[in-house]
């Protein structure tokens, strides 16, 4: 018995030694590796540290983009497509898995922000998207697959000059909205000579008022920092003199000729109208050189099948057409509806809207050019919604009810959202009061809400990018016929929501057809059929060059069926190439 116990004890000791010696098993003397907690959604240990609770100037954004391109050379390519009026680089970052396929043959997605310079969070969403794609790519199966299959083009700032001016100079929340090329707005032969003036030197252009028993304005009862019109039968308390400023050119008017004014989002060829019809239109379509750079870049990349532009404000997922009396074909509208429905789920408080019917008409808008002249499905998101004040349905338009704004300023901004009314000396009006809302809220989210706004909108955009067409040869079936002939049938699928061609693309022949070819050693293709029906009940014959079948469109989540009569035993390789849907090949027998 003693001998047996000794044997058992020895065996146990030996087994413990083996277990401790095994890889991954720590001895009692070894310290366990510390567990670092990384919240879901946040890239762990980023190579390019960045903070998304703040807004970045052009120089700061440039550094982030350059650092990403340096840290991820196989993923990110940075290029300047030209210089703005103010000699700032117009950056475009291309992100894709360069180890898999040629970027030009992958379905492409365009993302831009900041075409309206005062809409500053738009730039942050694009920057955040570039950063997140690079930093999280290796840890996310979705992103890894997306960048293997797709190429993403990102332009953070379409109006970089005016954005820096908005951030670094005194302005209202609305200015400058346009580009910075000088214009004679009041036609007095002087250029940009009478813009706003920061009377109290606080960096904000607020409002001017004077006490006046015959004035037509009074403080809002729920938010005294705001002035509203008195009722028709009610006495007012103030005369509102407009934004801070004085008459710089001695013409009796105040602030009538500031920076600009032309609107880069009224400059695109689709449905363009001159300034007397569409305020902000420039001299002719694509007269704004920064827009021309973008249009040339996009037009040279026919693989782009989806786009997203970012604006502010109001919490809207917008799509065209921008002009009443024009509508998308039902098939295209169905795609917009389905993608936007996902957006309403992912973006609390946001609402899907048609621009012309639900908001206002836009002649010469960017997204209309993308869809009607490039065949690209695109959305414009109006970033930030007063729903986020207290995460509940709101009334009061783009900025919410004044009562909610007052409470948000009081309880969450701790009073920092307003400049209290105070007296200043005005060179023309004498003693007046200035005060009201600061430039950096109501249109824009405060810092603590910015990162969430970036991530949710990015996620919606990447969902759209993933729903671009993606073609695949799914099956090749061969059946021998009499006389040494063979019948080859292939199924080519598009496993995504978006078709390979938008309806107006088909009608206007914008993008060349998809092409399905059959090849093999010593074969001769006699004829070809194509059909959208599983049983080939309604085939279309192609007698000329039947080895290369031209397919006008492969609908979303559907298939087309190709059939050839071939002389020669194969094997056969069927290849599909779609400019906006990618490419795929399959050999008979599944090779």
Secondary structure, DSSP 8 states (H G I E B T S, - for coil): -HHHHHHHHHHHHHHHHHHHHSTT---TTS---------TTS-TT-SS---SSS---HHHHHHHHHHHHHHTTTTEEEEEEEE-TTS-EEEEEEE--TTSS-GGGSEEEEEEE-SSTT-THHHHHHHHHHHHHHHHGGG-HHHHHHHHHEEEEEES-SSHHHHHHHHHS-B-TT-S-S------TT-SS--S-B----TT-SSB--EEEEE-TT-SEEE-SS-TTSEEE--TTS--SEEEEEES---SSSSS-SS-B-S----GGG-SSTT---TTTSTT--SSTT-SHHHHHHHHHHHT-TTEEEEEEEEESSSEEEES--STT----HHHHHHHHHHHHHHHHHSTT-EEEEHHHHT---TT-HHHIIIIIH--EEEEEEE--THHHHTS---SGGG--HHHHHHHHHHTSTTTTEEEEEEEEETTTEEEEEEEE-TTSSSS--HHHHHHHHHHHHHHHHHHHHTS--EEEEEEEEEE-GGGEEEEEEEEEE-SSS-SS-HHHHHHT-S--EEEEEEETT-EEEEEEEESSTT-TT-EEE-TTTTEEEES---TTEEEEEEEEEES---EEEEEEETTTEEEEEETTT-
